[in-house]
Amino acid sequence: MRSISATMFISLDGVVQGLGRPDEDTRGGFTHGGWGPRYTDEVMSRELGKGMARPGDMLFGRRTWQDFTTAWGRATDGNPFSTHMNAATKYVVSRTLPDANAWQNSILLRGEAVDTVAELKARPGRDLSINGSASLVRSLHAAGLIDRYTLLIHPLTLGSGMRLFDGPAPLTELELTGSVTTGTGVIIAHYRRR
């Protein structure tokens, strides 16, 4: 059975929306987009690189996959993150996406996220990682399908925006397996489901 890990950039007040760019995700009138890049440093890049160095496949929700297709799927800059993502098998979960042809090595999982991902997880294969895709993470968390979390906790509050665990989430105990603090004050915390 495969394991599933989720990596999420999160503010102190739990917001995971619009990390990278002002126009990345303005749903609900969110005006704080682009809050994350100023906290990136060598320590964060090194830690994220460790995760990318582990063999595995990627899992996306439709919206994040479409955004990553534009941001990373056309990159030919030799950036190790671009190289890794373009080479990886990418599973995209969607009820509405017609196909996954816009980004190489992408496979569409059509249907309900919990059902299709549970089926994929049960099959033999490489472990799966999720970067972003907050709605997918919430659904899979509620179903008990996520095994590990890496939370990049940024030292700011945003006051509004989509939170990682909005709405009902089951009681879930996690064990801290490691942590690193970056030079910009981001705490990178690694958790495993108990």
N, C-alpha and C positions, 0 to 999 in steps of 0.2 A: 504494500500500500504506500502511496506517495504521501508526503507531508506537505502542508501549505504554510507558508510564512507570509506575513504582511509587513511592509515597510511604509510608515506614515510620517509625514512632516506635520507637526501639530503645535499649536500655540498653547500657552499655559492655561487658557480657558477652553481648550479642547477643539478649537477651530482647525479644520483641515482643508478649507476651501481656498482656491485661488493663490496657491503658494508662489507660482513662478512669474506670472505677468499680470499687469493691471486688467487685461481683457480676457484672462484665462477662464474665469468662471464668475459671471456677474449675476447668476440666478439669485432671486430673492432681493435684488437691489444691492448685492454685496459690492462695496466700494473700496475694499482694502486689498485688492489683488496685487500680487507682486511683493508680498511681505517677506518672503524667504531668502532670496538670493544674497542679500547683504550679510547674512549669517554664514555663508559658505566659506570654508577655509580649508587648509591642507589636511587637518585632522578629519574633518567631515568627509572630504574626498577620499582619503585613505580608508576610512571605515566603510563607506559605501562601496569602494573598490573591492574590499574583502568579500562582501556579499555577492558582488558580480563575479568574483573569481570561482565561486562554487558552481559546479555544473547543475543545471536545472532548466526548467521551462518557465515561461511567464504566463500569468493569468490576468486578464483585464476585463473591466466593464466596458460597455460600448463607448461611453462618452470619453473616458480616459484613453482608450485605444485610439479613437479618432484624433484626439489632441496629440498623443505621442506619435501617431503616424505623420503628422505635419512637422512636429518639433524634432523627432529623431529619425523617422523612417527615410528621410531624404538626405540625411547628413552623410557627407563623404569627407569629413574633416580629420579622420584618423583618431578622433576622440575615443578612448577605450570604452566609454559608456555607449556611444553610438555603435561601435563595432560589436559589442556584446548584444545589444538589443536587436540589431539587424540580423545577427546570426541565430539568435535563440528562436525556438518554437514558441509562438505566441497564441494562446487560446483566448478568444474574445467571446464573452457571454452576452447574448442579446436576443431579445424577442423581436426586434424590429430591423436590425441591420440585414440588408439583402445578401451581402457576401463579405468576405474578409480579404479581398484581392488587392486592397490599396497598400498593404505592407507585406513584404516578403515573409514567408514562413509563418503566416497567420492562419489559424484554423477557427472557424466559426462554431461555437457551441450554442445552437438555437434552443430556446425554451427557458424554463424557469431556472434561475441561477442555482438555487440549492440543489435541485434534482440533477442538473447536468454536471455541476462541479462534484457532487458526491459520487456520481458514476465515474467521472474522470479520476478522482482521487483513489477509488477502489481498484482501478486498473493498474497493472505494473507500468512503471515508467519513472522518469526523472521527477524529482521534487518540484513543486510549483511555488513561484513567488509572485506576490502582488505588490505593485508600487502605485500608490494612490488608489483610485477606484473606491472611494469611501462608501458609496451605496452598496457595492458588492461586498466589501469587507463587513459592513453591518449585517447584511443578510447571512453571510457565511459564519460570522461570529455567533449570531443567534441560533444557528443550526449546529454549533459545536464543531465546525469544519476547519477552523484555523488553529494550527498547532503552535506557532511562534509569532511574536510581534517584535519588530524593531521600531521604536518610537523616537523620533528626533524632536525633542521637546525644546521649542524655541522660547527665549526669555522675553516674551511680549504677550499682551492680551489684546484681542481685537474687538471684543464686545458684541460682535455679530458674526454671522456666517454659519455654514454647515459644520456641525460638530461630529466627531468620530462616532460617538455612541448616543446620537439623538434618538429619542423614543425608547421604548422598552428594550432592554438588553438583559439576558439572563445573568444570574449570579455566576461569575467565572473567576476562579482563583488562578493567579499566575505566579510563577516563580521568576525572580530576577536572576538571570544567568550571566550578566555582565553589563558594564556601563563604561562610557568614556565621556569626558567633558571636552568640548572643543574650546579653542581660544576665543571664540565669540560668545561663549556661554550656553551653547546648545548642549543639552544632555542627551546622549544617544544611549537609550536603555533597551536591553535585549531581554525579552520575557518568553517563557515557555508555559504553555497550559499545564496545570497540575492534573 
